[in-house]
Amino acid sequence: MTSTLVIRLAIAALVGLAVGIEREWSGHGATGPEPRFAGVRTFFLLGGTGGMAGWLLTIGYGASAVALISGMALLVTAAYWAAARSGGPTVDGTTEVAAILVLGLGILAGVGETAVAGGAGAVAVLALSEKDTIRSAIARLDETEMRAALHFAVLALVVLPVLPDRAYGPLGGINPRDLWSVVLIFSGLSFAGFIARKLVGESRGYGVTGALGGLVSSTAVALQFSRLSRERPTFSTPLALGTVAATTVLVPRVLVVSYLLNHEVAFALLPYLAPAFLAGVVMVGLLLFRSKERPKDHQDDFVERNPLGLQTSIKMALAFQGTLMLIEFVRAQYGSSGVLVSAALLGLTDADALTLSMNRLGTSTGAVALAADAIAVGVSSNALVKLVIAIALGGAAYRVRAAAGLGVLLALGIGAIVLINR
């Protein structure tokens, strides 16, 4: 019991020490250009006091714990009131709020939640130390991005929890919460691609833009770049590079989504997709190293104007649900071979719905290997579609370069499927 108590109090005090060191280092502690009420020692003692209060709660001395917590909270409040009364630019409240947080994390450590207290303390220190970076990032946000972030927060934190978590109807049914989770996953991916592309800038070339566009839709990248290659034949190499990069990005995208939905399927899928991904990375790296072209225009044509891509995500979720029910029907009627054929056909048009559907299939007993096999087949058929698009719609020089890169990815994908299933 004694050793456990010592560990809990030590972690509580160390959390306070870490925050106190950051406050002193940044000049917001008890000394410095903008001194506050608390420095390293005060924060250390606040953490330890919180830990002691938490321990008192666990052994039934609730009144004593409340007295300790109340006393420390009153001390912090009085310090802020005194600073606010004096006026000046130092009245921002960050140090006082950090003190209350340290007290709360100390209580968590005292009741035994040491991992949570330590992790939250580390995140708090990071947030405090990166003030300039955070402010700079916020300053770069425009109204579109801020509105998209707020909309996503409402969709995830308000809409999702109120949806029922049960299936309705035949063929596996429709689970509203699962279906909305699909919308959130792809809206999040779309938003991440939008932000990443904006941070990279407009002058980094079609290769980088294609890779980032692949976070949203690699097929859309292939269509747009194939069309542009006819209008701007001098950009054939970077356009082909962007198409191969977008197709390469599809692999980790599929793996990430699979891991979020069913990590067993993701691990089973890795041997199928790793060879093509590694080859794609090598090809893109070599082309980036050798290419001297730096096209700077017409890079916004294929990117969705809505950062969340909510309408597209909803359509994808509905397609996913229909596909899921269709696959369930095919599997019941024709067995495993029917699922693989369905996966190949679905991969021709929508690799995302394929990924989601097959990961749901992988939750069935003994179906993990089948789900991984089906996703690999669908990804290969999706690469085939891009190859056909490049040959049919691209300019002469682009056609050769894009077809060569996509052909290598397709061959490695098919080869992996054949070798694994021998």
Secondary structure, 3 states (H helix, E strand, C coil): CHHHHHHHHHHHHHHHHHHHHHHHHCCCCCCCCCCCCCCHHHHHHHHHHHHHHHHHHHCCCHHHHHHHHHHHHHHHHHHHHHHHHHCCCCCCCHHHHHHHHHHHHHHHHHCCCHHHHHHHHHHHHHHHHCHHHHHHHHHHCCHHHHHHHHHHHHHHHHHHHHCCCCCECCCCCECHHHHHHHHHHHHHHHHHHHHHHHHHCCCCCHHHHHHHHCCCCHHHHHHHHHHHHHHCHHHHHHHHHHHHHHHHHHHHHHHHHHHHHCHHHHHHHHHHHHHHHHHHHHHHHHHHHHCCCCCCCCCCCCCCCCCCCHHHHHHHHHHHHHHHHHHHHHHHHHCHHHHHHHHHHHHCCCHHHHHHHHHHHCCCCCCHHHHHHHHHHHHHHHHHHHHHHHHHHCCHHHHHHHHHHHHHHHHHHHHHHHHHCC
